[in-house]
Amino acid sequence: MLSNKVIIKTCVLVAIVSWTALLLFDLIFIVGRDINVNFSFPEYINEIFLSLYSLAIFVYFKSKLEQGDNVNFLELLWSSFFTGLVTTILALLFKLDAFIPMNLMKNIYVVNILYHILISFVIIFLISSFIAWKRLILFQKSSILLNIWYLFEISLIASILLNFLPFNYLDYRFYGPFFFLLVLGIILSVNLKWVAYINFKQKWQSILLILLTLVYITFILSTLTNFSNSTYLEIDITSSVFILSLFAFVTIYAFFSILVIIFNLPTSSVFEQKMEEVINFQKLSQSLQIGQKEEHVYNILIDTSLTTVLADGGWLEIYAQGEKAENVVKRNINDSQIEGLKQSLSKEDSERVGHFYNRNINKKGIEKKLGKFPFHSMLIIPIVAKSGKMGQLVLLKTNKDGFTNEMVNIVNAFVNQAAVFIENSRLLSQAIKNERYKEELTIARKVQKSLLPSDINQSEYYTIASFTEAAEEVGGDYYDIYKFSENKTAFIIGDVSGKGTSAAFHMAQLKGVFHSLVQLDLSAQEFLNQANKALSRCLERTSFITITFFFVDLHHHKIQLIRAGHCPALFYDSINKKVYYLNTKGLGLGILRNQKFDNVNDVIDFVYNSNDILLLYTDGIVEAKNAEREEYGYERLKAILEKTHDFPAEKINQAIIEDLYNFCGTKKLEDDYTLVIIKFN
């Protein structure tokens, strides 16, 4: 098999020879036209050499730019920018007389030579940009994305054959293959995951480079179009489906990239700040010994890892003693495949697995043992804690070179966090036998309580009563208040999907987002939109948060409320003596992670009166079950408020909690309970 260096050198030689031949034959045609001599060359001699040149350049950049695992986004943009700059300078020679004397520009031989040089650089610019865009699109690639790309790339290369057909862009036959490639290019152009991995400064640099690239494309295409009908030029590349498809694809992806980067700019600084806060919270959580069932952590780790790096299968094994697996959690792979895959690793590879292993699978060696085996890439990360190696996480992909360094770093962070949880869980299991367990639980609860407001900020305009209880050591329910002035106050109540430490972790993220955004005094809708953007960057794909957020204008007695998938607030209208739920359309934070979220939540504005009551709660209240598995429900909650609306807020709170525990008949919680009652004076 030819080495990469040999392929690159061969492509350079073929490109030089084919371009030189193309130029010589065109000059011979011009000479023949001047002396009225018709040279008998093959009919499609120009198309043959132009196609050879295009293929050589394509293979050259494919071999050169696709090497290596690391993707440096700015380097790829710089390469496209630089080749575009050189090509644009050449195109300027046809526009500005100052560069070349007028008598030379009237010489058809000089013009043809310059035109052929321009054509060569246009093809270099388009193909290098095409390959650069490919690496950006296939960053964090999936099997479906790879298949679409291969179809697009093969179809594009095949379109070179259309150069030998006698039609141009004015012919209806031109548009069939062109629009087919255009549609595939548009589908691929929406893959812009790389944008999330560049910081604020790099985003501005990227915008500048891509914008200049678009300017180059426009100018170059304009120059080529002006010469497309010239009678003294022997070749017209604007009639090539291959060339125009490249122009269209490079332009569309550059345009989409600029739009996405611009839309990401406002949240870049917030995202970077929140990421720093998350890292700090991870350090804090590692120092705490908050227990959780190991089996729950195993499932969270493998599911989160599979989702994050788009893996197609894998397994997690935890060792009991030595390296004998005690617990194995697998996804999309069976026991015989796992065993065969382990045996196929060479001795050298097996030793390296003690640290990291990121390789393509020797497919033939696997198939000899297991028959048809769908995976081509393997990533193995050991689970290591202070006590030593506890196990390993193995992720598999159906495509080759499936795991980038960024993916390895992300999964390693998950594994490290899981290792801490697993080790702490084991320590807590041992600590249950003595008094230290109670002390550690007390510490954990204090940390949880410290995240909730210690002073509920009573006012002469309203009284507030609250109650919260976690189903496990810590929980994911959250409520808070922010006072802008004497006349304006913001309230929030939220519920993180799941329970325990994971929910508490996300609850802390919600607290950080609330206190960061509420100070900006945004509208309720804009607050929700910005909160969704910030939390979508932090939450796992399997997690979401429901909230109810509202402002109280004490001067005008108005409330502006928005509900993001949370339980509908219960309102007592003292004028009409009615209790009803404030049902509004809404979707939880982190479920939709795009611009569509802006239109799914309704804001309601209403006036309150003295003695009106607003009751907020989490789903643990209405979904609490008794021994017959009957839920407490919305109607019971409504009924208890109808009976107690004349009571002070604290008495109403006590009545609801007593009724709830009497209904359940047990103090054991299946979910977190949180209740906030606001009674207006």
Buried (B, 14 or more C-beta within 10 A) or exposed (E): EEEEEEBBEBBEEBBEBBBEBBBEBBBBBBEEBEEEEEEEEEEBBBBBBBBBBBBBBBBBBBBBBEEEEEBEBEEBBBBBBBBBBEBBEBBEBBEEEEEBEEEEBEEBBBBBBBBBBBBBBBBBBBBBBBBBBBBBBBBBBBBEBBEBBEBBBEBBBEBBEBBEBEEBBEEEEBEEBBEBBBEBBBBBBEBBBBBEEBEEEBBBBBBEBBBBBBEBBEBBBEBBEEBEEEEEBBBBBBBBBBBBBBBBBBBBBBBBBBEBBEEBEEBBEBBEEBEEBBEEBBEEBBEBBBBBEBEBBBBBBBBBBBEBBBBBBBBBBBBEEEEEBEEEBBBBBEEEBBEBBEEBBEEEBEEBBEEEBBBBBBEEBBBEBBEEBBBBBBBBBBBBBEEEBBBBBBBBBBBEBBBBEBBBEBBBEBBBBBBBBBBBBBBBEEBEEEEBBEEBBEBBBEBBEEBBBEEBEEBEBBBBBBBBBBBBBBBBBBBBBBEEEEEBBBBBBBBBBBBBBBBBBBBBBBBBBBEBBBEEEBEBBEBBBBBBBBBBBBBBBEBBBBBBBBBBBBEEBBBBBBBBBBBBBBBBBBEEEEBEBBEBEBBBBBBBBEEEBBEBBEBBEEEBEEBBBBBBBBBBBBEBBEEEEEEBBBEBBBEBBEEBBEBEBBBBBBBBBEBBBEBBEEEEBEBBBBBBBBBBE
